[in-house]
Structures are given as structure tokens and as C-alpha cells.
Amino acid sequence: MFAIIGGSGLNRIEGLEVVRREKLSTPYGEPSAALTFGKLDGAEIVFLARHGDAHVLAPHLINYRANIRALHDCGARNVIAVATVGGIREDLIPGALVVPDQIIDYTHGRASTFFDGVEQPLAHVDFTQPFSGALRALLLQAGAAAGESLYDGGVYGATQGPRLETAAEIRRMARDGADLVGMTGMPEAVLAREMGLCYAMLAVVVNAAAGIGANRDGVAIEEIRAVSAAAMKRVATVLAHVAECHGR
């Protein structure tokens, strides 16, 4: 069984045949929402709304440890995370779908490890390649099957949120090599690695980052919502093909 973590704009998946919903508890507290178990194109999946069913949890307040632990405990071993992002790289325009291959972490103050000596003894994990190569390949294969041109690779910069970034911060991130900016990729990705889960991201570009192109003087939030709503229909199609490919 594989898991899908839905971000902003993806609180449910079109075409998902819901079997049951289950509220889990973990040693780290409760996850963002009840887990939704169902079938997508015949494949068994579990879906979790990252920001809660009503989209009320800010990025820095999400209980990432409880989310990842709950997915592990319910039997998921492969996790695809859907995340809305801003495009820093010039060609990553609103509506682009990207399968990133690297992360830079700019977050702070988040519970970012299971290995803190409380539930688990101190340990270190290799994070050279933060995303699963096999799952990334599956996403790209599914995109091709769905007729969607997914960008292969990109550096995701994880910021604290919930505010958007300043133009100066985006210029700094560009110098650092970031292609995309989002608020939820960390510590989600590293916690999945610590828990032994394969993890990949489908990033949806919903706006040019602050100070770039049409957003040189400001970012229009309503435009972000409009782009996100249209893009999530395409995301659902890609995810259905992921389920189909995964089930073969």
C-alpha cells in the first residue's frame, strides 16, 4: 500500500473510492486528520490531508512526526507528497508540475527527528539523496502515461511560513541553488527517511516567487488559489496513473 499526503488544494482525491476513515494516535500525538483508506484505480492507498480536513494547520504547526508515524503504522511504505510551491527558476511557471530531487532546509523550531532519545536512541541517517529514486521514476512514468509533462529534478527550498517570502529571501535562495520554494517539505522528507519509508514529492507551481516576473512588486493570493484549483485536477490524473503503475 502506498500513501498520498495532500497539501494545499488537495484535501481529497477525485476518483478515490473511500473504504473507511480511521483516526489514529501515535506516541507523538494525533496526525493532521483521520487517515482515509480506499482504492484509486484499483490500487489500495491511504490518504492524509497535511493541513487537516478543513485546512486549518499552518505549516509550522503541523505534527509531522505524528503524520509520518501514523502512515508507517498503518502499513504504508511508499509516500507521495503533493505540495504547492513558488517557482524561482524562470522556466517553472504557474501550472508546472515538478518532481524535485533535492532539498534545502530553511525551517527552524520544528520537531524534525524521531532520534531524540525519547522514543528512539540517537542515530544518524544518510540524506544525500532526500527523495526515493524509484518513486521519482514512478511519478515521471505516471506523468507520461497521463499526458503530463513533469519536470524531472529541481531543488526545493523549505521555508518556515506561513507568510510568503520577501524578494530578498528569494534572491538569496536563488543564489543557494533553489529552484522552488515551499513550506512543508521539511521535516516531512527526513522523518520519512528515518522511519524507513520511500518518499517522493509532486510539486505544483502555483505562482512565481516573490520579486520574480509578474510578482516583482507583490504576490496575488487569489491568483494562487485559482491556479491551484485548476492544477489539482491534473494532479489527481497523475496520481491515478501512479496507482495503476504501482499496481502492476
PyMOL commands that set and color helices and strands:
alter all, ss='L'
color gray80, all
select helices_A, chain A and resi 59-61+64-73+133-145+167-176+185-194+213-215+221-246
alter helices_A, ss='H'
color red, helices_A
select strands_A, chain A and resi 2-6+16-22+35-40+43-49+78-87+97-99+102-105+151-152+155-158+180-182+198-208
alter strands_A, ss='S'
color yellow, strands_A
deselect
rebuild
show_as cartoon
